[in-house]
Amino acid sequence: MRAFYGTELANPLMLGTAQYPSPAILAQAFQASEAAVATVSLRREGADGAGNAFWQMIRKLGVHVLPNTAGCHTVKEAVTTAHMAREFFETPWIKLELIGHTDSLQPDVFQLVEAAKILSDEGFQVFPYTTEDLIVGERLLDAGCKVLMPWGAPIGSGRGLNNTYALRAMRAEFPDTPLVVDAGIGLPSHAAQAMELGFDAVLLNTAVARAGDPVLMAQAMAGAVEAGRLAHTADPIEPRDMAEASTPVIGKAFLS
Amino acid sequence: MKIILNGEPREVSAQTLAALLDECGLSRRVATAVNERFVSADARGTVDLQDGDRVEVLGAMQGG
């Protein structure tokens, strides 16, 4: 697996921490998923200290923490959020989200590139949530990103990989860059497909957290990314239009 | 002095950001910003608050 800013992940699954029925189920889902990375965010802290309790729980998971800038719509707020996250979570990693459209949560790639440049220059290790656009990918790499995270489909939609053609093209265009399908995964088959395409990891949240049984779905996702990873390594056959008999014809008895 | 703390108007006596956190029971692991500018933990004691300042105090939260 390609390294993420020098860090080799033990497992190609990155799992979000939102929307679980309870903290206990979140912890069990992480265990079942074998995820190597947990995404987290920063929100207003109340007098109840809920943020600290959550942070203690995440630390106990023993995974890499990837803070996000979810919900940010401007370069300024994303950059400020990143500064706050770096201090709080004590990591240079930042999942850079700059939302451009309210309904689709599509990234605003113009602001994304701008913010990525500012943060990379300041020593952040940026994981940009982007589209599958190759030129945007180039610009993000020029800005200093060493990871790209194209969406599979809109966040939380569970639609899977909307544009496998473009994702395949990304893999071919950026052979040395770690690529992560971030968002849109609904089923283990979607996650497996991303890995079969040669992606280095899959980042998902809703598919597990909102499943009827999150822990079981986490286990299913773990199996899926492993199957997909193995399949890509195994060099799969190319699809063809016509049948090709797998059973040898030679030696077949004459019985008609 | 009246400030806006996490979006809510609040009458406080604290003169610095560090004192404000003490006064409001938020002296723990948090990240802070004043008037949309990040203030690092070690700078909180040196940031004087002004009437009308907008203070954000953030903690860890679930995220995707």
Interface residues (C-beta under 8 A of the other chain):
Chain A: G16 T17 A18 Q19 Y20 L26 T39 V40 S41 L42 R43 R44 E45 G46 A47 G49 A50 G51 N52 F54 W55 I58 P67 N68 A70 K76 E77 T80 H83 M84 A85 E87 F88 F89 I155 G156 N205 T206
Chain B: N6 G7 C24 G25 L26 R28 R29 V30 A31 T32 A33 E36 R37 F38 S40 A41 E56 V57 L58 G59 A60 M61 Q62 G63 G64
